[in-house]
Structure formats: structure tokens, C-alpha cells
């Protein structure tokens, strides 16, 4: 939830634990950072901290103006400060399992700046290849907030594989794919971090329509972890085919040996689209490019056939012989053609869907930045931000 759009926009950062003057300096600094003026932003961010040491978001913003090691030090200091703040606000037992708060983080506004610090730590730990520390932070985030409001479950499986913890990665993935637990909102206990011996079967069959909405990052984690554990077997093959159906963009880029993304994708997105693929590959592609893994994926006929495209012009029907042979529509990336002639002939039919997709993404971008929908957008957006308000 965008800090300015959600309940913090009404009650203040962390429910009002940060002074208004400090918040204004933070927002000015953030605006200058967005305009790529870090030298001008830095004094505002330092002023925000000078005015109020509770302003953890200012620490986060400053950390990304430093080199990666400086960012690690800044965020670890912010984490310690955040724990002090929350013990003052919520009680000294707020980080203890039976202290009344664990499992409900994010539902309490005071915790949100601290959770954002942990999210930023995850990023810098990945950038600095500190995967053990990263895994520890992600597991803590899911302990505090099993419902995973910040979407960290999509990274943890890959991080565990980077750590060589293949059984834990598969156990974690299977818990989320089973989507069973006693938390009450459909997520597994402690966000799937109660690791146990993983199954050697891929679970219940899923239809293609179900797989389109299943988390592709978690499915690819299950495929890679099961291959590392069990080799080329029915389980790893089944997970890879499900992964390819869920998000073919990932497997296409792996098999085509496309260069690893340099950074995360900050653009608006739909589930299991190219943006999700970029984020997954930014973190995990080097694991898939190892010879044994790549050869296994490339030789999986069922999965490979899933990502070979058919020309999108209905009366053509030509199919790729090699992965990524056909070019996608550069505007929407939703259709592919065997050549320019088919693309040109199909444009009158494809145009409405292409423009519709473009408008939908523009509307999502506007929502992400707290701006009104573009003129003429038919897509309404609603947000729910339920919190446990502090006592009067």
C-alpha cells in the first residue's frame, strides 16, 4: 500500500509517530530523488531525521543514495532504531510470539515504517550477495506478518536456493501452493517458514486457468528446488511445466539465454506478466543458467512446447521451431507474429485490445503514484487498507 494513498496518508507516517515537519522534509527529499537530484535531496532527508529520529523512511531514502555497504550499515542502524520505537509504542513484548503483536504487523500503523526498513534491507542484502542475512530478514518479516502485505514471499524461495537450502525452498513453496494453514486468511503458518521435509509429488492437478493466477515465482522456485533435490523426475518436470504455463516469459528468457536484467521492474503490472518475470530473473536467472539446470529445462519437452508461440493472426497458425523466434507486439507484449506481414494484417483486429491494455497499465501507474486515472480511463481502482487503530 502506497504510504500516501493508504491509512498513513490520513493518520500520518506510522499512525502519527513522525512529526509533520519531518514528514514534509522527507517528501521533498523523495521528490528530488525521483527527479534524479540526489545532492539536492540529501539535506532534506538529513533534516527529516534531525527533526524526528522516528522517521525511518528518511533512513531508507538516504540508504539508497549511498554505496551498497553504506546502505547496509544505515539500514541495520534503522532496524535497531525501529525496534526501540515499537517497544515504546506497543510494549516490550511486541516482538515475542505470544506478546499480542506478532502475526498482526502491518495491521498496526506504527509497525509499517519498520517493515519498510526490513524490505529495504532485503534489497541491499541481495545487491551485496548477503543471502544468509537476506533469508533471515525475510523469515522474520513473514513471522511478523504471515499474510505478507509487502509481497516478500515471492523472493524468499529464490534466496533460500541461493543459500543452498533446497529442501526449505521446496517446503516453503509447497506450503504456499497448498494454500492451507491455521492463520485464518489462507496463508500458511508463519508465512510458510515452518520448514518441514518437502513432498516428492507436485500436489493436486491444476487447470491452465488456475495456473494463470498462481504465483509464477513460487512455482519456478518449486521446479528449481525439486530438481536440485531430486534431479530430473516427475516432480521437477511437473513443476516446470506448471511454471511455464503460469508465466511463459520467464522460461522463454532462460532458454533464449537473454541477458539477466540489471534491476527490478518498477512499472505497473498484471499478475504473471513480463514485469514479474523481470523481477524473478533479476534475482534468480544466474541459478537457471548453470549448465545442469539449463540443460534440464531445455530438454523438458512438455515445458518447452508450452512456451513455443503460435502466430497470433488466426488464419496463419505457424508455430515457432525455436524459443523466442517470433517477435512480440512492442506495445502490449501480449501477442506474437511470425513476421511483419502477419502483424500488419492483424493490426485492425488487435488494435482495440492493445490500446485497452495500454490504458489499463497507465491507470495502474497513476494509482501507484497517487495520481488520478488518465482521462478517458474506463478502469476504476479501489483500495482497502484495514488497520488496528491505536487506543484513544
LOBATOR-54566 format. One record per atom (N, C-alpha, C): x, y, z. Coordinates in steps of 0.05 Angstrom, whole numbers, padded with zeros to 5 digits, always signed. Each point is the difference from the previous one (the first is absolute). Example, Ala and Ser with C-alpha at 12.3 -4.5 7.8 and 13.67 -1.06 7.14 Angstrom:
2
+00264-00114+00156-00018+00024+00000+00018+00024+00000-00007+00021-00014+00016+00024+00001-00015+00022+00014
% end
This chain:
392
+00017-00024+00000-00017+00024+00000+00018+00025+00000-00004+00017-00020+00014+00025-00001-00004+00016+00025+00022+00010+00012-00002+00015+00026-00019+00024-00002+00000+00013-00023-00016+00025-00003-00029-00006-00006-00005-00024-00012-00028-00007-00007-00015-00014+00023+00014-00014+00017-00013-00017+00020-00006+00016+00025-00004-00016+00022-00008+00012+00025+00022+00019+00011+00025-00005-00007+00021+00019+00009-00004+00027-00013-00013+00001-00023-00005+00026-00012-00020+00015+00017-00017-00014+00015-00020+00014+00017+00010+00004+00029+00014-00020+00011+00008+00002+00028+00029+00008+00004+00015+00002-00022+00028+00007+00002+00017-00025-00001+00026+00005-00005+00019-00023-00002+00000-00016+00026-00004-00026-00003+00000-00017+00024-00023+00007+00019-00022+00011-00011-00022+00008+00017+00005+00025+00016+00019+00016-00009+00005+00025+00014+00025+00000+00018+00017-00020-00003+00024-00001+00017+00022+00018-00011-00004+00011-00024+00020+00018-00012-00013+00028-00002+00016+00020+00008-00011+00028+00000-00006+00009-00029-00018+00019-00001-00008+00010-00026+00023+00014-00015+00016+00015+00015+00022+00015-00013+00021-00020-00011+00005-00021+00015+00018-00021-00010-00011-00013-00025-00025-00006+00001-00013-00013-00024+00003+00018-00024-00004+00026+00003+00002+00018-00023+00028+00000-00012+00020-00001+00017+00028-00001-00010+00005-00026-00014-00011-00022+00011+00003-00026-00013-00012+00001-00028-00024+00010-00003-00014+00000-00025+00014+00018-00021+00012+00022+00010+00015+00017-00018+00025-00015-00010+00013-00014+00019+00024-00016-00008-00007-00022-00020-00023-00014+00005-00008-00021-00018-00006+00011-00028-00013+00023-00001-00006+00012-00025+00025+00006-00016+00020+00011+00013+00026+00006-00013+00014-00025-00009-00003-00022+00016+00012-00025-00008-00013-00010-00026-00027+00002-00001-00014-00009-00024+00009+00016-00025+00008+00025+00005+00009+00017-00022+00030-00003-00005+00012-00020+00013+00028-00007-00003+00018+00024+00008-00006+00012+00023+00016+00021+00011+00008-00007+00029+00017-00021+00002+00007-00010+00027+00014+00020+00018+00018+00017-00012+00015+00019+00016-00019+00021+00012-00021+00007-00014-00020+00019+00011-00018-00014+00020-00005-00026-00004-00018-00014+00018+00013-00005+00027+00026-00005+00001+00013-00009+00024-00005+00019+00024+00003+00026-00003-00004+00018+00024-00029-00002+00011-00020-00003-00018-00027-00003+00010-00004-00025+00016+00013-00022-00009-00003-00025+00014+00014+00000+00027+00023+00013+00000+00015+00002+00026-00016+00018+00019-00013+00021-00011-00016+00017+00017-00024-00015+00011-00012-00018-00016-00022-00016+00009+00007-00016+00024+00025-00012+00000+00009-00016+00023+00007+00017+00023+00012+00024-00005+00007+00018+00021-00025+00009+00015-00021+00005-00015-00025+00009+00013-00014-00022+00015+00003-00025-00009-00014-00022+00013+00014-00027-00007+00013-00011+00020+00015-00025-00004-00019-00024-00004-00026+00005+00003-00019-00021-00006-00006-00003-00030+00012+00018-00016-00006-00001-00028+00018-00020-00014-00008-00025+00002+00015-00022-00012+00000+00001-00030-00020+00011-00012-00001+00001-00029+00022+00019-00011+00008+00019+00016+00022+00017-00009+00026-00015+00000+00004-00018+00020+00024-00018+00000+00000-00017-00026-00024-00010-00007-00001-00017-00023+00008+00015-00025-00011+00024-00003+00006+00016-00024+00029+00007-00001+00012+00007+00022+00029+00006+00001+00016-00024-00008-00008-00023+00010+00016-00025-00005+00004-00004-00030-00020+00006-00016+00003-00004-00029+00015+00022-00014+00009+00020+00015+00018+00020-00012+00029-00007+00006+00005-00020+00016+00027-00008+00008+00009-00024-00017+00025-00008+00003+00009-00025-00012-00014-00023+00015+00002-00025-00011-00016-00022+00012+00009-00006+00029+00026+00001+00005+00008-00006+00028-00009+00022+00019+00000+00025-00009-00011+00021+00016-00030-00003+00005-00014-00010-00021-00028-00005+00003-00006-00022+00020+00017-00021+00001-00003-00021+00019+00002+00011+00029+00021+00016+00005+00004+00011+00026-00023+00019+00008-00009+00016-00018-00022+00019+00006-00025-00015+00007-00007-00020-00016-00025-00014+00005+00001-00018+00025+00024-00011+00006+00002-00015+00025-00003+00018+00024+00010+00025-00002-00004+00019+00022-00029+00008+00002-00013+00003-00024-00029+00007+00000-00017-00023+00012+00009-00025-00005-00015-00022+00012+00001+00001+00030+00023+00004+00011+00003+00002+00029-00017+00023+00011+00001+00022-00013-00017+00023+00008-00029-00007-00001-00008-00014-00021-00028-00008-00004-00010-00018+00023+00017-00019+00008-00008-00018+00022-00004+00016+00026+00018+00020+00005-00004+00017+00023-00026+00015-00001-00007+00011-00023-00024+00015-00003-00025-00018+00006+00000-00024-00012-00023-00017+00003-00003-00011+00029+00022-00004+00013-00002-00009+00028-00011+00023+00017+00006+00025-00007-00012+00022+00014-00029+00004-00006-00007-00005-00025-00028+00005-00009-00018-00023+00007+00009-00025-00003-00017-00023+00002+00006-00018+00025+00021+00006+00014+00007-00016+00023+00025-00017-00005+00015-00007+00021+00025-00013-00003-00002-00028-00011-00024-00012+00001-00004-00027-00009-00010-00001-00029+00000+00022-00014-00012+00001-00027+00013-00018-00020+00026-00008+00004+00013-00017-00019+00000-00030+00010-00012-00005+00022-00002-00027+00010-00025-00014-00011+00002-00026-00007-00021-00014-00013-00027+00003+00013-00001-00003+00027-00025+00002+00014-00004+00027+00013+00012+00021-00011-00001+00027+00012-00024+00016-00009-00016-00011-00018-00025+00013-00009+00003+00016-00026+00024+00003-00011+00004+00015-00024+00010-00017-00024+00017-00019+00006+00012-00017-00021-00023-00014-00015+00002+00001-00026-00021-00011-00017-00020+00022-00009+00001+00023+00013-00019+00022-00007+00015+00025-00010+00026-00002-00003+00015+00023-00011-00013+00007-00027+00002+00025-00006-00013+00013-00023-00029+00007+00005-00013-00015+00017-00027+00007+00008+00001+00023+00020+00024+00006+00011+00004+00022+00019+00017+00021-00014-00009+00024-00002+00014+00020-00015+00028+00006+00010+00004-00003+00027+00026+00006+00011+00022-00018-00011-00008-00024-00009+00020-00020-00009+00010+00005-00029-00015+00015-00015+00005+00001-00029+00027+00012-00007+00009+00022+00012+00027+00010-00007+00021-00022+00005-00002-00014+00022+00019-00021+00007+00000-00022-00021-00024-00008-00009-00001-00021-00021+00012+00010-00026-00003+00026-00006+00012+00010-00024+00031+00000+00002+00010+00004+00024+00029-00002+00004+00009-00029-00006-00015-00020+00010+00008-00028-00006-00002-00005-00030-00020+00010-00013-00002-00004-00029+00025+00012-00014+00008+00024+00008+00024+00012-00012+00025-00016+00006+00002-00011+00024+00022-00018+00006+00002-00023-00019-00023-00012-00006-00001-00023-00019+00013+00008-00026-00007+00024-00010+00011+00009-00026+00030+00003+00002+00011+00013+00021+00029+00005+00000+00015-00026+00007-00012-00018+00015+00013-00026+00004+00003-00016-00026-00021+00002-00017+00002-00014-00025+00022+00013-00018+00000+00027+00000+00020+00014-00017+00028-00006+00009+00004-00004+00026+00027-00006+00011+00005-00029+00003-00018-00017-00010+00003-00029+00001+00001-00011+00028-00012+00013+00019-00001-00009+00028-00026-00017+00003-00001-00023-00013-00025-00015-00001-00008-00012+00026+00019-00008+00017-00008-00011+00026-00014+00021+00017+00011+00025+00000-00013+00022+00015-00027+00006-00013-00001-00001-00026-00025+00005-00014-00022-00020+00008+00007-00025+00000-00019-00021+00008-00010+00004+00028+00018+00007+00018-00008+00005+00028-00019+00023+00002+00004+00021-00015-00018+00023+00000-00027-00007-00011+00000-00014-00022-00026-00008-00013-00016-00018+00019+00013-00019+00013-00013-00018+00018-00012+00016+00024+00015+00020+00009-00011+00017+00021-00024+00016-00009+00001+00010-00024-00023+00015-00010-00025-00017-00002+00003-00025-00008-00023-00017-00002-00009-00010+00027+00018-00001+00019-00009-00006+00028-00017+00022+00011+00009+00025-00005-00015+00023+00011-00026+00005-00015+00000-00007-00026-00023+00005-00017-00004-00023-00019-00012-00023+00009-00004-00023-00016-00016+00005-00026-00018+00019+00001-00015+00007-00024+00016+00013-00022+00024+00009+00007+00020+00010-00020-00011+00024-00016-00007+00021+00014-00011+00024-00014+00021+00013-00019+00025-00006+00005+00021+00012-00017+00011-00018-00022-00013-00023-00003+00007-00018-00022+00028-00012+00001+00010-00005+00024+00027-00011+00002+00002-00030-00005-00023-00014+00000+00001-00029-00005+00010-00005-00028-00003+00019-00018+00009-00005-00028+00030-00001-00002+00014+00010+00020+00030+00000-00001+00012-00022+00017-00013-00007+00022+00013-00018+00020+00008-00026-00012-00016-00013-00017+00007-00026-00011+00026+00002-00016+00003+00020-00016+00025+00004-00016+00023+00005+00018-00003+00016+00021+00021+00006+00018+00009-00026+00014-00019-00017+00009+00008-00025+00012+00016-00018-00018-00007+00001-00026+00015-00016-00020+00028+00011-00002+00003+00027+00000+00027+00012-00001+00016-00009+00024-00014-00005+00023+00014-00009+00024+00005-00030+00000-00009-00014-00021+00004-00029+00000-00021-00015+00017-00021+00014+00008-00020-00013+00017-00023-00010-00017+00005-00020-00016-00019-00009-00020-00025-00012+00013+00003-00016+00021-00023-00012+00013-00018+00021+00012+00012+00020+00013-00016+00022+00011-00015+00015-00022+00014+00005-00022-00013+00015-00022-00024-00016-00011+00003-00026-00003-00022-00016-00010-00023-00002+00020+00007-00003+00025-00020-00001+00021-00016+00026+00001+00015+00022-00001-00013+00027+00000-00019+00003-00024+00009-00008-00024-00017+00002-00024-00025-00017+00003+00004-00025+00009-00023-00018+00002-00021+00010+00019+00009+00013+00022-00019+00011+00019-00017+00022-00012+00012+00017-00016-00015+00022-00012-00017-00011-00023+00010-00020-00015-00016-00011-00022-00024-00016+00011+00004-00014+00023-00022-00013+00012-00020+00020+00012+00010+00023+00008-00017+00022+00010-00017-00009+00023+00011-00015+00018-00015-00009+00023+00015+00008+00025-00014+00005+00021+00013+00008+00025-00021+00008+00021+00009+00006+00023-00018+00007+00022+00001+00029+00007+00011+00017-00019+00002+00028+00006-00027+00013-00002-00017-00010-00017-00027+00010-00003-00005+00016-00025+00021+00008-00014-00004+00015-00025+00011-00015-00024+00004-00026+00002+00009-00015-00023+00029-00003-00003+00016+00012+00018+00029-00002-00003+00010-00021+00020+00023-00012-00006+00010-00021+00018+00011+00012+00026+00004-00017+00020+00011+00010+00026+00027+00014-00004+00003+00022+00014+00024+00017-00002+00008+00005-00028-00020+00003-00018+00006+00007-00028+00015-00021-00015-00003-00026+00008+00013-00022-00014+00028-00006+00010+00008+00013+00022+00028-00004+00009+00003-00021+00022-00021-00015+00005+00002-00023+00018+00009-00023-00019+00026-00002-00005+00010-00018-00020-00002-00029+00009-00006-00018-00018-00002-00028+00005+00009-00015-00024+00002-00026+00002+00009-00016-00023-00019+00003-00023+00010+00008-00024-00019+00004-00022-00010-00026-00012-00023+00002-00013-00012-00024-00014+00016-00005-00025-00002-00025-00009+00011-00007-00026-00021-00003-00021-00021+00016+00003-00021+00001-00021-00009+00029-00003-00010+00007-00024-00007+00028-00005-00027+00009+00011-00014-00017+00015-00026+00008+00011-00023-00004-00020-00022+00012+00006-00024-00003-00016+00004+00011-00028-00013-00012-00020+00001+00011-00027-00013+00027-00001+00010+00018-00017-00012+00027-00003-00005+00004-00030-00023+00013-00005-00007+00006-00028+00017+00024-00009+00001+00004-00026+00015+00023-00011-00010+00026+00011-00027+00003+00002-00011+00025+00010+00008+00005+00029+00002-00021+00016+00009+00002+00028+00030+00009+00001+00016-00012-00018+00028+00006+00000+00006+00028-00009-00018+00012-00016+00005+00028-00008+00000+00019+00024-00014-00008+00021-00002+00017+00024+00018-00009+00023+00012-00023-00004+00019-00010+00021+00026+00016-00002+00013+00003+00023+00025+00015+00000+00022-00014-00016+00008+00012-00023+00020-00013-00016+00027-00001+00014+00006+00021+00016+00026-00001+00014+00002-00024+00019-00022-00006+00013+00000-00023+00019+00000-00026-00015-00014-00001-00023+00001-00025-00016+00028-00005-00011+00013+00021-00010+00028-00004-00010+00019-00008+00022-00005+00011+00024+00016-00008+00023-00004-00030+00005-00025-00009+00000-00005-00029+00004+00013-00017-00021+00000+00009-00025+00013-00015-00022+00030-00002+00004+00012+00023+00005+00030+00000+00003+00008-00015+00025-00014+00004+00023+00008-00013+00025-00004-00030-00003-00022-00009-00012-00004-00029-00003+00020-00013-00018+00009+00015-00021+00021-00011-00017+00026-00003+00015+00006+00020+00017+00025-00001+00015-00001-00022+00021-00024-00006+00010-00002-00021+00020-00003-00028-00012-00016-00002-00020-00008-00027-00010+00010-00006-00028+00011+00020-00014+00008-00004-00028-00023+00002-00019+00005-00010-00024-00020+00000-00022-00020-00022+00005-00022+00007+00013-00020-00020+00008-00028+00011-00006-00020-00016+00006-00028+00009-00005-00006+00025+00014+00009+00003+00025-00007+00024+00016+00012+00025-00012+00026+00000-00006+00013+00024-00011-00011+00006-00028-00005-00021-00016-00012+00005-00027-00027+00012+00002-00017-00010+00019-00027+00011+00002+00000+00029+00009+00017+00006+00020+00002+00028+00009+00010+00018-00022+00018-00009-00017+00010+00017-00021-00021+00005-00021-00016-00020-00006-00022+00004-00020-00020+00020+00012-00007-00004+00025-00019+00019+00013+00011+00028+00000+00026+00003+00005+00013+00026+00000-00002+00013-00028+00005-00016-00020-00001+00011-00028-00028+00010-00007-00020-00014+00009-00028+00008-00005-00006+00026+00015+00009+00001+00025-00006+00023+00017+00013+00025-00010+00025-00001-00007+00014+00024-00011+00021-00009-00021-00009-00003-00025+00019-00009-00021+00023+00019-00005-00003+00026+00007+00021+00020-00005+00026-00009+00014-00002-00012+00023+00024-00007+00015+00015-00022-00014-00014-00022-00008+00014-00022-00013+00011+00008-00027-00015+00016-00014+00009+00010-00027+00027+00014+00003+00002+00018+00019+00025+00015+00003+00023-00018+00010-00006-00020+00016+00020-00019+00009+00011-00016-00024-00019-00012-00015+00008-00018-00022+00013+00016-00023-00009+00025-00004+00012+00016-00021+00026+00013+00009+00008-00005+00025+00025+00011+00011+00000+00031-00002-00023+00012+00005-00001+00029+00001+00017+00011+00023+00012+00022-00003+00017+00011+00021-00016+00006+00025+00012-00006+00023-00013+00004+00026-00008+00029+00004-00024+00006+00010-00008+00028+00005+00019+00013+00020+00005+00026-00005+00019+00014+00017-00013+00010+00026-00027+00002+00000-00014+00010+00023-00028-00010+00001-00015+00006+00021-00028-00007+00003-00016+00018-00019-00025-00009-00005-00018+00015-00017-00019+00015+00018-00001+00026-00002-00017+00017+00017-00026+00007-00014-00005-00011-00023-00024+00007-00015-00026-00013+00010-00022+00011-00010-00026-00013+00007-00001-00027-00013-00015-00018+00013+00000-00028-00009-00026-00014+00005-00004-00021-00015-00021-00019+00005+00014-00026+00009-00016-00017+00013+00012-00025+00011+00014-00016-00022+00024-00010+00006+00015-00018-00017+00006+00011-00028+00005+00026+00000+00007+00013-00025+00030+00003-00003+00009+00015-00021+00029+00003-00004+00014+00015+00022-00015+00017+00015+00012+00015+00022+00007-00020+00023-00018-00018+00006+00006-00020+00020+00023-00018-00009+00001-00006-00026+00022-00016-00011+00027+00015+00004+00001+00026-00005+00024+00015+00004+00009-00001+00029-00018+00003+00018+00007+00000+00029+00011-00027+00008-00013-00021-00009+00009-00027+00007+00028-00006-00012+00004+00008-00025+00026-00006-00013+00022+00017+00011-00006+00025+00009+00020+00017+00012+00012-00014+00024-00016-00015+00015+00009-00013+00024+00011-00028-00006-00010-00014-00020+00003-00029-00002+00013-00010-00026+00002+00017-00020+00007-00010-00027+00027-00015+00000+00020+00010+00016+00026-00013+00000-00002-00029+00010-00019-00006+00017-00004-00027+00009-00010-00018-00022-00017+00011-00018-00010-00016-00022+00019-00003-00023+00021+00017-00001+00018-00001-00022+00023-00020+00004+00002-00012+00024+00020-00021+00004-00006-00023-00018+00021-00012-00010-00003-00020-00022-00019-00022+00006+00001-00011+00024-00017-00023+00006-00029+00009+00001-00006+00023+00011-00027+00010+00002-00011+00007-00027+00016+00016-00016-00009+00009-00026-00006-00024-00018+00018-00019+00000-00003-00024-00018-00025-00016+00008-00005-00002+00027-00025-00013+00009-00025+00014-00011+00000+00027+00004-00024+00015-00009-00003-00001-00031+00022+00002-00014-00001+00000-00029-00009-00027-00012+00006-00022+00015-00007-00027-00009-00028-00009+00009-00014+00017+00015-00026-00007+00010-00021+00007-00023-00007-00020-00015-00016+00004-00024-00027+00013+00007-00013-00010+00021-00027+00011+00006+00002+00030+00007+00019+00007+00017+00002+00028+00008+00008+00017-00024+00019-00009-00016+00009+00015-00023-00022+00004-00020-00017-00020-00005-00022+00003-00019-00020+00021+00010-00002+00002+00026-00019+00020+00011+00008+00028-00007+00026+00006-00003+00008+00028-00005+00006+00005-00030-00002-00020-00017+00003+00005-00029-00026+00013-00010+00003+00023-00012-00024+00017-00007-00011-00008-00027-00026+00004-00002-00014-00002-00026-00006+00029-00009+00003+00005-00025-00005+00026-00011-00028+00009+00007-00003+00025+00010-00025+00010+00011-00021+00006-00021+00008+00001-00026-00020+00004-00021-00014-00026-00004-00026+00000+00005-00016-00025+00002+00003-00018-00024+00000+00011-00024+00001-00016-00024+00028-00009-00008+00020+00006+00017+00027-00008-00006+00006-00027+00012+00002-00001+00027+00005-00025+00014+00028-00011+00000+00019+00016-00011+00028-00009+00001+00011+00000+00028+00016-00020+00007+00011-00003+00027+00030+00002+00000+00011+00012+00021+00029+00002+00003+00013-00027-00001+00024+00000-00011+00017-00024+00002+00021+00003+00022+00007+00025+00006+00018+00006+00022-00012+00020+00019+00007-00001+00025-00010+00019+00020+00008+00028-00008-00020+00019+00003+00004+00028-00005+00006+00007-00029-00009-00018-00018+00004+00005-00029-00018+00023-00010-00025+00001+00010-00019+00021-00009+00003+00025+00016-00006+00023-00012+00001+00025+00013-00028+00007+00012+00001+00011+00025-00025+00009+00013-00008+00028-00009-00025+00006+00004-00010+00027-00003+00015+00018+00020+00014+00021-00010+00017+00016+00018-00016+00017+00020-00026+00004-00006-00016+00017+00017-00011-00016+00024-00011-00023-00005-00014-00015+00022+00014-00026+00008+00017-00011-00018+00014-00025+00005-00019-00024+00004-00025+00003-00009-00020-00021+00004-00002-00018-00023+00008+00008-00024-00003-00017-00024+00027-00001-00014+00003-00021-00016+00025-00004-00015-00007-00008-00029+00019+00007-00018-00005-00005-00029+00024-00012-00013-00005-00017-00020+00021-00014-00014+00016+00019-00018-00012+00023-00006+00014+00019-00017-00015+00026-00002+00012+00021-00012-00014+00026-00003-00026-00001-00016-00002-00018-00019-00024-00001-00017-00024-00008+00018+00003-00020+00016-00022-00009+00018-00007+00022+00020+00021+00013+00011-00005+00021+00019-00017+00023-00012+00008+00008-00024-00015+00022-00014-00028-00008-00006-00005-00025-00009-00027-00008-00006-00017-00003+00024+00012-00007+00023-00016-00005+00025-00005+00026+00016+00014+00022-00007-00002+00024+00016-00028+00011+00004-00017+00001-00021-00027+00010+00005-00016-00016+00020+00005-00026+00001-00014-00016+00020+00013+00003+00028+00027+00001+00001+00014+00001+00025-00001+00028+00013-00003+00021-00016+00002+00027+00010-00017+00007+00025-00026-00007+00000-00016+00007+00024+00011-00013+00026+00008-00026-00002+00010-00013+00024+00027+00012+00008+00016+00008-00019+00027+00011+00005-00003+00027+00014-00018+00017-00010-00004+00027+00012-00013-00003+00027-00018-00020+00003-00013-00005+00026+00021-00007+00021+00019-00018-00008+00021-00008+00019+00018+00023+00007+00006+00017-00019+00017+00023+00004-00013+00019+00020-00026+00005-00003-00015+00017+00019-00001-00012+00028-00004-00026+00001-00001-00013+00026+00026+00004+00015+00022-00003-00014+00026+00003+00013+00005+00029+00009-00009+00019-00017+00003+00028+00007-00017+00006+00025-00023-00012+00002-00017+00004+00024+00013-00011+00025+00012-00024-00003+00014-00012+00023+00024+00017+00008+00015+00011-00019+00022+00017+00007-00009+00025+00015-00022+00012-00009-00011+00023+00014-00008-00007+00029-00012-00023+00003-00008-00008+00027+00024-00004+00018+00021-00012-00011+00025-00005+00016+00012+00026+00009-00002+00021-00015+00012+00026+00007-00020+00019+00012-00023-00010+00008-00019+00017+00014-00013+00022-00018-00001-00005-00026-00012+00019-00019-00026-00009-00010-00017+00018-00010-00026-00008-00011+00004-00017-00026-00020-00016-00006+00001-00016-00024+00002+00017-00025+00014-00010-00021+00002+00016-00025-00028+00006-00011-00002+00022-00014-00025+00008-00012-00010-00021-00019-00025-00007+00004-00012-00021-00018+00004-00028+00009+00013-00004+00023+00005-00027+00009-00026-00013+00010-00007-00024-00009-00025-00013+00009+00005-00018+00024+00025+00000+00011+00007-00019+00021-00001+00013+00027-00020-00007+00017-00001+00011+00027+00020-00015+00018+00011+00014+00019+00018-00013+00019-00009+00006+00028-00001-00021+00016-00008+00002+00028+00022-00012+00017+00005+00011+00023+00020-00011+00018-00012-00003+00028+00008-00022+00013-00009-00005+00027+00025+00000+00018-00001+00015+00021+00023+00001+00018-00011-00002+00029-00003-00025+00010-00012-00004+00026+00022+00000+00021-00005+00013+00021+00020+00002+00021-00012-00003+00027+00017-00006+00019-00008+00001+00028+00009+00026+00012-00018+00018+00004+00007+00027+00010+00011-00001+00028+00018+00018+00006+00010+00001+00028-00022+00008+00019+00001-00008+00025-00020+00007+00018-00001+00030+00005-00024+00012+00005-00002+00029+00005+00015+00008+00025
% end
